[in-house]
Amino acid sequence: MNEKAFTLVELIAVIIIVALIVLISSPIISGSMSKAREKTYEQQAYSIETAAKKWALYNDILDSEYCVSLNKLKEDGYIEDDIINNPIDKSEMNGSVILEFSNNSYKATYQEKQCD
């Protein structure tokens, strides 16, 4: 008998072990990717909020609350990308930023909806 080949039982055992490793690691990898997408979204929102603060400073917006759209920030050159994709669901980010001015500083909050 040829002793150099694997038996069918050994091949099936290896396939089962590999399948178990894939089943165990898939949720872990999926969770890591989801967290990375959320972190990327937060970083994009922060960059948009920073651009809105710069826009408000340049335009002397001193209202206690003011809403500026992403389109306005793009038109005025504060955001360079024409299309900003949401990393979570791949949709286009086309919301707005609520600017609150108090104590000589701005607080900016990105929201997915347009200004009212």
N, C-alpha and C positions, 0 to 999 in steps of 0.2 A: 504494500500500500504506500502511496505517496505521502510523506510526512511534511512536505513543504507547503501545502495548501491549507486554508482555513476551512473549518467545517461549517455547515449551514447554521448550526446552533451558535457558534462563535460569531458569525456575521450578524445574525438576528440580535444577539446580546449587545453587540456594539451599536447597532441601529437604535435599539431601545434606549441605551445609555445616552446617545447623542440627542434623541428626541426628548428625553427628560431634561437634559441640560438646556435645550432650546425652550421648553415649556417653563422652566424656572426662571430663565434670564429674560424672556420677552417682556413680562410686566415691569421688571426693573428698568430695562432699557427704555421702554415706552414712557414710564414715569419720569425718567431723567430728561427725555426729549421734551416732554410736556412742561417740566419746570424750566428748561432752557428757553422754550418759546415764551413763557410768561415773563421771564426775566428780560428777554429781548423786548417784549412789549412795554414793560416798565421803563426800560432805557429809552425807547423811542418816545414814549409819552414825556419823559423828563426832558429830552432834547427839544421837543415841540414846546413844552412849557418855558424852557429857557429862551427859545426864539421869541415867544410871545412877550416875555418880560423885556427883552431888548427892543422889540417893536414898540411896546408901551413907553419905555424910556425915551426913545427917539421921537415919538409922536406926542409926548407930554400928556399922556392919559392919566389924569388924576382923579377920575371918578372912583367912588368907593367900590363899585362893581361894574365891570365892563366885559363884554364878550367879543372875541375876535375869532374869525373862522380860519381854518387852515388855508383856504383859497386866498384869503387876504395876505397871510404870511408868505405864501408862495409868490403872489403877485409882486409884493414889495421886496422880495429877495431874501427874506429871513429864513426860508426853507428852500434848499436847492433842488431837492427831488420833486419831479412833477407828480409822481405817484408814490405814495408811501403805503406799503402793504402791511396789514396786521399779521404778525407771525403766528398768531394762534389759529386763525381761521382763513388766512390768505386773502381776506377781503381788503378793499381799499380803505385806508384810514382817511376819513373825510369829515371829521368832527370839528370841534371848536375848543377854545380855551377860555375859561372864566378867569378874569384878572380881578383881584381884590387889592385895593391900595389902602394901606393904613400904616401909620407910624413911619412914613417915608420909605416904605418898601412894598414890593409887590408879592402877592401869593398867587401862583398860577395853578390851575387844575384843568387837565385835559378831560374832555368828555366826548363820547362818540356821536352825540347829536349836534345838529347845527344850532346856531344862535337863534333865539326867539325873535 
